[in-house]
């Protein structure tokens, strides 16, 4: 779905996914993709993308565990606005299978 968007937008969340959680640390993203997504989905991807920094001020950085486990919590109903503020393409930087 990201590819179908021209690498410019995240797809709508599923009903059981009320929040989009972009993580802010690549090592943490690698652990999620490699250790959790592969086991549950058969593949995991780490992406990198930029978002207009002024727009991001509406989402405080949340610490979801250890010192480097940082993420944003974007409500599903705000994902279209979030996507509209992505600057440049979404890039896949790691792939695990």
N, CA, C and O atoms as CSV, one atom per row, in Angstrom:
chain,resi,resn,atom,element,x,y,z
A,1,UNK,N,N,0.818,-1.190,0.000
A,1,UNK,CA,C,0.000,0.000,0.000
A,1,UNK,C,C,0.871,1.267,0.000
A,1,UNK,O,O,0.532,2.262,-0.641
A,2,UNK,N,N,1.982,1.216,0.718
A,2,UNK,CA,C,2.886,2.372,0.708
A,2,UNK,C,C,3.468,2.548,-0.689
A,2,UNK,O,O,3.539,3.665,-1.203
A,3,UNK,N,N,3.879,1.457,-1.293
A,3,UNK,CA,C,4.394,1.522,-2.671
A,3,UNK,C,C,3.335,2.079,-3.610
A,3,UNK,O,O,3.640,2.911,-4.465
A,4,UNK,N,N,2.088,1.628,-3.460
A,4,UNK,CA,C,0.992,2.104,-4.315
A,4,UNK,C,C,0.738,3.607,-4.153
A,4,UNK,O,O,0.190,4.244,-5.053
A,5,UNK,N,N,1.134,4.169,-3.013
A,5,UNK,CA,C,0.959,5.611,-2.787
A,5,UNK,C,C,2.087,6.424,-3.418
A,5,UNK,O,O,2.129,7.648,-3.288
A,6,UNK,N,N,3.003,5.733,-4.103
A,6,UNK,CA,C,4.179,6.421,-4.634
A,6,UNK,C,C,5.197,6.689,-3.534
A,6,UNK,O,O,6.016,7.601,-3.646
A,7,UNK,N,N,5.143,5.888,-2.466
A,7,UNK,CA,C,6.037,6.021,-1.318
A,7,UNK,C,C,5.830,7.361,-0.613
A,7,UNK,O,O,6.782,7.963,-0.117
A,8,UNK,N,N,4.563,7.826,-0.571
A,8,UNK,CA,C,4.258,9.132,0.007
A,8,UNK,C,C,3.271,9.088,1.165
A,8,UNK,O,O,3.027,10.124,1.784
A,9,UNK,N,N,2.688,7.922,1.484
A,9,UNK,CA,C,1.644,7.905,2.515
A,9,UNK,C,C,1.535,6.528,3.163
A,9,UNK,O,O,1.808,5.497,2.549
A,10,UNK,N,N,1.128,6.558,4.424
A,10,UNK,CA,C,0.821,5.329,5.158
A,10,UNK,C,C,-0.646,4.989,4.938
A,10,UNK,O,O,-1.487,5.885,4.873
A,11,UNK,N,N,-0.960,3.703,4.824
A,11,UNK,CA,C,-2.364,3.313,4.596
A,11,UNK,C,C,-3.220,3.526,5.838
A,11,UNK,O,O,-2.698,3.642,6.947
A,12,UNK,N,N,-4.528,3.577,5.650
A,12,UNK,CA,C,-5.428,3.711,6.804
A,12,UNK,C,C,-5.191,2.578,7.797
A,12,UNK,O,O,-4.809,1.473,7.412
A,13,UNK,N,N,-5.413,2.854,9.041
A,13,UNK,CA,C,-5.270,1.844,10.082
A,13,UNK,C,C,-6.456,0.885,10.024
A,13,UNK,O,O,-7.545,1.249,9.581
A,14,UNK,N,N,-6.227,-0.329,10.472
A,14,UNK,CA,C,-7.306,-1.306,10.595
A,14,UNK,C,C,-8.131,-0.967,11.841
A,14,UNK,O,O,-7.645,-0.259,12.723
A,15,UNK,N,N,-9.359,-1.457,11.925
A,15,UNK,CA,C,-10.200,-1.128,13.094
A,15,UNK,C,C,-9.524,-1.438,14.429
A,15,UNK,O,O,-9.742,-0.725,15.408
A,16,UNK,N,N,-8.715,-2.480,14.482
A,16,UNK,CA,C,-8.040,-2.836,15.730
A,16,UNK,C,C,-6.723,-2.066,15.943
A,16,UNK,O,O,-5.975,-2.355,16.876
A,17,UNK,N,N,-6.451,-1.091,15.074
A,17,UNK,CA,C,-5.236,-0.275,15.161
A,17,UNK,C,C,-5.618,1.211,15.284
A,17,UNK,O,O,-5.542,1.943,14.298
A,18,UNK,N,N,-6.019,1.656,16.456
A,18,UNK,CA,C,-6.488,3.044,16.592
A,18,UNK,C,C,-5.372,4.091,16.564
A,18,UNK,O,O,-5.638,5.289,16.468
A,19,UNK,N,N,-4.121,3.628,16.650
A,19,UNK,CA,C,-3.006,4.567,16.690
A,19,UNK,C,C,-1.901,4.103,15.750
A,19,UNK,O,O,-1.616,2.908,15.662
A,20,UNK,N,N,-1.276,5.052,15.043
A,20,UNK,CA,C,-0.093,4.821,14.224
A,20,UNK,C,C,1.104,5.213,15.079
A,20,UNK,O,O,1.154,6.326,15.602
A,21,UNK,N,N,2.070,4.304,15.226
A,21,UNK,CA,C,3.192,4.498,16.129
A,21,UNK,C,C,4.523,4.599,15.381
A,21,UNK,O,O,5.271,3.622,15.381
A,22,UNK,N,N,4.855,5.708,14.754
A,22,UNK,CA,C,6.195,5.798,14.160
A,22,UNK,C,C,7.242,5.864,15.276
A,22,UNK,O,O,7.138,6.674,16.197
A,23,UNK,N,N,8.245,5.000,15.173
A,23,UNK,CA,C,9.300,4.980,16.193
A,23,UNK,C,C,10.436,5.899,15.753
A,23,UNK,O,O,10.636,6.132,14.561
A,24,UNK,N,N,11.168,6.412,16.719
A,24,UNK,CA,C,12.163,7.442,16.450
A,24,UNK,C,C,13.596,6.938,16.530
A,24,UNK,O,O,14.531,7.719,16.351
A,25,UNK,N,N,13.787,5.664,16.790
A,25,UNK,CA,C,15.123,5.093,16.914
A,25,UNK,C,C,15.255,3.899,15.967
A,25,UNK,O,O,14.479,2.946,16.046
A,26,UNK,N,N,16.231,3.957,15.083
A,26,UNK,CA,C,16.371,2.901,14.076
A,26,UNK,C,C,16.655,1.542,14.706
A,26,UNK,O,O,16.137,0.534,14.225
A,27,UNK,N,N,17.463,1.481,15.767
A,27,UNK,CA,C,17.739,0.193,16.406
A,27,UNK,C,C,16.462,-0.434,16.955
A,27,UNK,O,O,16.261,-1.643,16.839
A,28,UNK,N,N,15.609,0.376,17.544
A,28,UNK,CA,C,14.322,-0.110,18.047
A,28,UNK,C,C,13.453,-0.587,16.883
A,28,UNK,O,O,12.806,-1.630,16.981
A,29,UNK,N,N,13.435,0.156,15.801
A,29,UNK,CA,C,12.652,-0.241,14.623
A,29,UNK,C,C,13.162,-1.568,14.057
A,29,UNK,O,O,12.367,-2.409,13.638
A,30,UNK,N,N,14.472,-1.757,14.044
A,30,UNK,CA,C,15.048,-3.019,13.568
A,30,UNK,C,C,14.591,-4.171,14.450
A,30,UNK,O,O,14.214,-5.230,13.948
A,31,UNK,N,N,14.624,-3.968,15.767
A,31,UNK,CA,C,14.180,-5.034,16.673
A,31,UNK,C,C,12.720,-5.406,16.434
A,31,UNK,O,O,12.377,-6.588,16.432
A,32,UNK,N,N,11.860,-4.412,16.234
A,32,UNK,CA,C,10.447,-4.694,15.964
A,32,UNK,C,C,10.305,-5.476,14.666
A,32,UNK,O,O,9.629,-6.504,14.632
A,33,UNK,N,N,10.940,-4.997,13.594
A,33,UNK,CA,C,10.810,-5.631,12.282
A,33,UNK,C,C,11.380,-7.047,12.280
A,33,UNK,O,O,10.744,-7.979,11.787
A,34,UNK,N,N,12.571,-7.201,12.829
A,34,UNK,CA,C,13.278,-8.484,12.778
A,34,UNK,C,C,12.718,-9.488,13.776
A,34,UNK,O,O,12.502,-10.650,13.433
A,35,UNK,N,N,12.482,-9.049,15.004
A,35,UNK,CA,C,12.152,-9.990,16.076
A,35,UNK,C,C,10.661,-10.211,16.274
A,35,UNK,O,O,10.263,-11.231,16.836
A,36,UNK,N,N,9.834,-9.282,15.827
A,36,UNK,CA,C,8.396,-9.428,16.027
A,36,UNK,C,C,7.665,-9.603,14.696
A,36,UNK,O,O,6.919,-10.567,14.529
A,37,UNK,N,N,7.868,-8.686,13.748
A,37,UNK,CA,C,7.122,-8.750,12.490
A,37,UNK,C,C,7.428,-10.004,11.693
A,37,UNK,O,O,6.511,-10.612,11.140
A,38,UNK,N,N,8.691,-10.410,11.617
A,38,UNK,CA,C,9.026,-11.622,10.862
A,38,UNK,C,C,8.322,-12.823,11.476
A,38,UNK,O,O,7.745,-13.642,10.761
A,39,UNK,N,N,8.368,-12.926,12.787
A,39,UNK,CA,C,7.739,-14.056,13.473
A,39,UNK,C,C,6.232,-14.094,13.242
A,39,UNK,O,O,5.664,-15.170,13.056
A,40,UNK,N,N,5.577,-12.932,13.252
A,40,UNK,CA,C,4.121,-12.875,13.152
A,40,UNK,C,C,3.597,-12.710,11.729
A,40,UNK,O,O,2.490,-13.154,11.423
A,41,UNK,N,N,4.385,-12.074,10.851
A,41,UNK,CA,C,3.903,-11.771,9.501
A,41,UNK,C,C,4.765,-12.348,8.383
A,41,UNK,O,O,4.387,-12.281,7.213
A,42,UNK,N,N,5.919,-12.913,8.730
A,42,UNK,CA,C,6.797,-13.485,7.712
A,42,UNK,C,C,7.780,-12.500,7.110
A,42,UNK,O,O,8.698,-12.907,6.398
A,43,UNK,N,N,7.610,-11.221,7.377
A,43,UNK,CA,C,8.527,-10.194,6.874
A,43,UNK,C,C,8.427,-8.969,7.771
A,43,UNK,O,O,7.408,-8.725,8.417
A,44,UNK,N,N,9.511,-8.212,7.792
A,44,UNK,CA,C,9.530,-6.968,8.556
A,44,UNK,C,C,10.336,-5.930,7.805
A,44,UNK,O,O,11.349,-6.253,7.184
A,45,UNK,N,N,9.899,-4.702,7.858
A,45,UNK,CA,C,10.547,-3.618,7.119
A,45,UNK,C,C,10.777,-2.436,8.047
A,45,UNK,O,O,9.922,-2.095,8.865
A,46,UNK,N,N,11.932,-1.822,7.910
A,46,UNK,CA,C,12.232,-0.580,8.613
A,46,UNK,C,C,12.240,0.517,7.570
A,46,UNK,O,O,12.895,0.408,6.534
A,47,UNK,N,N,11.506,1.568,7.857
A,47,UNK,CA,C,11.415,2.672,6.916
A,47,UNK,C,C,11.983,3.937,7.540
A,47,UNK,O,O,12.135,4.052,8.756
A,48,UNK,N,N,12.289,4.876,6.661
A,48,UNK,CA,C,12.734,6.197,7.100
A,48,UNK,C,C,11.947,7.218,6.292
A,48,UNK,O,O,11.767,7.074,5.083
A,49,UNK,N,N,11.481,8.257,6.988
A,49,UNK,CA,C,10.753,9.314,6.300
A,49,UNK,C,C,10.821,10.580,7.142
A,49,UNK,O,O,11.056,10.531,8.349
A,50,UNK,N,N,10.614,11.693,6.493
A,50,UNK,CA,C,10.644,12.989,7.170
A,50,UNK,C,C,9.236,13.568,7.197
A,50,UNK,O,O,8.434,13.351,6.289
A,51,UNK,N,N,8.962,14.302,8.253
A,51,UNK,CA,C,7.676,14.971,8.416
A,51,UNK,C,C,7.955,16.413,8.828
A,51,UNK,O,O,8.879,16.686,9.594
A,52,UNK,N,N,7.154,17.316,8.314
A,52,UNK,CA,C,7.281,18.734,8.659
A,52,UNK,C,C,7.363,18.883,10.178
A,52,UNK,O,O,6.450,18.477,10.897
A,53,UNK,N,N,8.458,19.466,10.661
A,53,UNK,CA,C,8.690,19.526,12.106
A,53,UNK,C,C,7.666,20.379,12.846
A,53,UNK,O,O,7.312,20.060,13.981
A,54,UNK,N,N,7.190,21.439,12.238
A,54,UNK,CA,C,6.171,22.256,12.911
A,54,UNK,C,C,4.891,21.454,13.126
A,54,UNK,O,O,4.272,21.542,14.187
A,55,UNK,N,N,4.497,20.677,12.131
A,55,UNK,CA,C,3.306,19.831,12.256
A,55,UNK,C,C,3.488,18.811,13.385
A,55,UNK,O,O,2.546,18.534,14.128
A,56,UNK,N,N,4.692,18.254,13.514
A,56,UNK,CA,C,4.938,17.211,14.510
A,56,UNK,C,C,4.825,17.699,15.948
A,56,UNK,O,O,4.727,16.879,16.861
A,57,UNK,N,N,4.836,18.991,16.175
A,57,UNK,CA,C,4.747,19.486,17.553
A,57,UNK,C,C,3.441,19.082,18.233
A,57,UNK,O,O,3.347,19.117,19.460
A,58,UNK,N,N,2.441,18.701,17.454
A,58,UNK,CA,C,1.176,18.269,18.065
A,58,UNK,C,C,1.259,16.866,18.668
A,58,UNK,O,O,0.348,16.446,19.381
A,59,UNK,N,N,2.349,16.135,18.386
A,59,UNK,CA,C,2.517,14.771,18.893
A,59,UNK,C,C,3.740,14.717,19.815
A,59,UNK,O,O,4.869,14.682,19.325
A,60,UNK,N,N,3.544,14.712,21.120
A,60,UNK,CA,C,4.705,14.632,22.011
A,60,UNK,C,C,5.417,13.288,21.847
A,60,UNK,O,O,4.791,12.263,21.576
A,61,UNK,N,N,6.716,13.319,22.014
A,61,UNK,CA,C,7.494,12.080,21.978
A,61,UNK,C,C,7.143,11.277,23.226
A,61,UNK,O,O,7.138,11.799,24.340
A,62,UNK,N,N,6.853,10.003,23.014
A,62,UNK,CA,C,6.486,9.116,24.122
A,62,UNK,C,C,7.606,8.095,24.323
A,62,UNK,O,O,8.135,7.539,23.360
A,63,UNK,N,N,7.949,7.864,25.560
A,63,UNK,CA,C,8.929,6.831,25.885
A,63,UNK,C,C,8.146,5.580,26.233
A,63,UNK,O,O,7.431,5.537,27.234
A,64,UNK,N,N,8.290,4.562,25.395
A,64,UNK,CA,C,7.470,3.356,25.536
A,64,UNK,C,C,8.210,2.222,26.231
A,64,UNK,O,O,7.805,1.064,26.126
A,65,UNK,N,N,9.244,2.528,26.909
A,65,UNK,CA,C,10.039,1.500,27.575
A,65,UNK,C,C,11.387,2.084,27.930
A,65,UNK,O,O,11.469,3.065,28.670
A,66,UNK,N,N,12.440,1.493,27.411
A,66,UNK,CA,C,13.790,1.957,27.691
A,66,UNK,C,C,14.088,3.332,27.116
A,66,UNK,O,O,13.261,3.931,26.428
A,67,UNK,N,N,15.284,3.817,27.413
A,67,UNK,CA,C,15.717,5.160,27.043
A,67,UNK,C,C,15.595,5.435,25.551
A,67,UNK,O,O,15.274,6.557,25.161
A,68,UNK,N,N,15.844,4.437,24.708
A,68,UNK,CA,C,15.804,4.647,23.255
A,68,UNK,C,C,14.492,4.192,22.625
A,68,UNK,O,O,14.349,4.249,21.404
A,69,UNK,N,N,13.548,3.751,23.416
A,69,UNK,CA,C,12.272,3.276,22.875
A,69,UNK,C,C,11.316,4.464,22.833
A,69,UNK,O,O,10.460,4.638,23.700
A,70,UNK,N,N,11.495,5.271,21.796
A,70,UNK,CA,C,10.745,6.511,21.631
A,70,UNK,C,C,9.851,6.414,20.401
A,70,UNK,O,O,10.251,5.873,19.369
A,71,UNK,N,N,8.655,6.936,20.521
A,71,UNK,CA,C,7.710,6.874,19.410
A,71,UNK,C,C,6.728,8.033,19.500
A,71,UNK,O,O,6.617,8.701,20.528
A,72,UNK,N,N,6.028,8.252,18.412
A,72,UNK,CA,C,4.921,9.203,18.369
A,72,UNK,C,C,3.633,8.398,18.362
A,72,UNK,O,O,3.606,7.268,17.874
A,73,UNK,N,N,2.585,8.962,18.890
A,73,UNK,CA,C,1.270,8.323,18.861
A,73,UNK,C,C,0.355,9.190,18.022
A,73,UNK,O,O,-0.077,10.257,18.457
A,74,UNK,N,N,0.063,8.726,16.815
A,74,UNK,CA,C,-0.781,9.477,15.888
A,74,UNK,C,C,-2.140,8.776,15.822
A,74,UNK,O,O,-2.212,7.647,15.336
A,75,UNK,N,N,-3.207,9.403,16.290
A,75,UNK,CA,C,-4.533,8.779,16.211
A,75,UNK,C,C,-4.893,8.453,14.756
A,75,UNK,O,O,-4.602,9.230,13.847
A,76,UNK,N,N,-5.519,7.316,14.554
A,76,UNK,CA,C,-5.867,6.867,13.205
A,76,UNK,C,C,-6.636,7.922,12.426
A,76,UNK,O,O,-6.445,8.064,11.219
A,77,UNK,N,N,-7.503,8.663,13.107
A,77,UNK,CA,C,-8.308,9.663,12.397
A,77,UNK,C,C,-7.475,10.871,11.955
A,77,UNK,O,O,-7.967,11.712,11.202
A,78,UNK,N,N,-6.225,10.969,12.411
A,78,UNK,CA,C,-5.341,12.063,12.001
A,78,UNK,C,C,-4.289,11.629,10.981
A,78,UNK,O,O,-3.424,12.416,10.597
A,79,UNK,N,N,-4.371,10.371,10.547
A,79,UNK,CA,C,-3.337,9.849,9.649
A,79,UNK,C,C,-3.313,10.561,8.302
A,79,UNK,O,O,-2.232,10.760,7.747
A,80,UNK,N,N,-4.451,10.949,7.760
A,80,UNK,CA,C,-4.452,11.684,6.489
A,80,UNK,C,C,-3.690,13.000,6.620
A,80,UNK,O,O,-2.916,13.359,5.733
A,81,UNK,N,N,-3.904,13.718,7.719
A,81,UNK,CA,C,-3.180,14.977,7.947
A,81,UNK,C,C,-1.688,14.703,8.134
A,81,UNK,O,O,-0.852,15.446,7.619
A,82,UNK,N,N,-1.356,13.654,8.860
A,82,UNK,CA,C,0.046,13.270,9.041
A,82,UNK,C,C,0.682,12.994,7.686
A,82,UNK,O,O,1.767,13.495,7.392
A,83,UNK,N,N,0.005,12.194,6.858
A,83,UNK,CA,C,0.519,11.869,5.524
A,83,UNK,C,C,0.725,13.123,4.679
A,83,UNK,O,O,1.690,13.208,3.920
A,84,UNK,N,N,-0.161,14.079,4.806
A,84,UNK,CA,C,-0.053,15.310,4.018
A,84,UNK,C,C,1.181,16.121,4.398
A,84,UNK,O,O,1.601,16.996,3.640
A,85,UNK,N,N,1.766,15.843,5.558
A,85,UNK,CA,C,2.942,16.579,6.011
A,85,UNK,C,C,4.240,15.784,5.875
A,85,UNK,O,O,5.293,16.229,6.333
A,86,UNK,N,N,4.167,14.605,5.242
A,86,UNK,CA,C,5.397,13.860,4.952
A,86,UNK,C,C,6.160,14.630,3.886
A,86,UNK,O,O,5.589,15.061,2.884
A,87,UNK,N,N,7.456,14.797,4.115
A,87,UNK,CA,C,8.320,15.533,3.197
A,87,UNK,C,C,9.199,14.523,2.466
A,87,UNK,O,O,10.046,13.873,3.079
A,88,UNK,N,N,8.997,14.393,1.153
A,88,UNK,CA,C,9.783,13.430,0.386
A,88,UNK,C,C,9.216,12.030,0.501
A,88,UNK,O,O,8.152,11.829,1.087
A,89,UNK,N,N,9.927,11.061,-0.057
A,89,UNK,CA,C,9.415,9.689,-0.067
A,89,UNK,C,C,9.690,8.933,1.230
A,89,UNK,O,O,10.585,9.282,2.000
A,90,UNK,N,N,8.902,7.897,1.444
A,90,UNK,CA,C,9.143,6.922,2.507
A,90,UNK,C,C,10.152,5.931,1.934
A,90,UNK,O,O,9.933,5.389,0.850
A,91,UNK,N,N,11.242,5.688,2.636
A,91,UNK,CA,C,12.289,4.790,2.146
A,91,UNK,C,C,12.349,3.523,2.999
A,91,UNK,O,O,12.230,3.593,4.222
A,92,UNK,N,N,12.532,2.379,2.366
A,92,UNK,CA,C,12.796,1.130,3.088
A,92,UNK,C,C,14.299,1.060,3.289
A,92,UNK,O,O,15.060,1.067,2.321
A,93,UNK,N,N,14.735,0.992,4.554
A,93,UNK,CA,C,16.174,0.972,4.843
A,93,UNK,C,C,16.656,-0.385,5.337
A,93,UNK,O,O,17.857,-0.652,5.319
A,94,UNK,N,N,15.732,-1.258,5.783
A,94,UNK,CA,C,16.070,-2.626,6.172
A,94,UNK,C,C,14.885,-3.511,5.849
A,94,UNK,O,O,13.729,-3.102,5.963
A,95,UNK,N,N,15.196,-4.733,5.444
A,95,UNK,CA,C,14.140,-5.715,5.146
A,95,UNK,C,C,14.563,-7.053,5.755
A,95,UNK,O,O,15.706,-7.483,5.603
A,96,UNK,N,N,13.630,-7.698,6.443
A,96,UNK,CA,C,13.898,-8.982,7.085
A,96,UNK,C,C,12.838,-9.987,6.661
A,96,UNK,O,O,11.658,-9.649,6.556
A,97,UNK,N,N,13.261,-11.218,6.418
A,97,UNK,CA,C,12.323,-12.285,6.046
A,97,UNK,C,C,12.656,-13.545,6.810
A,97,UNK,O,O,11.986,-14.564,6.643
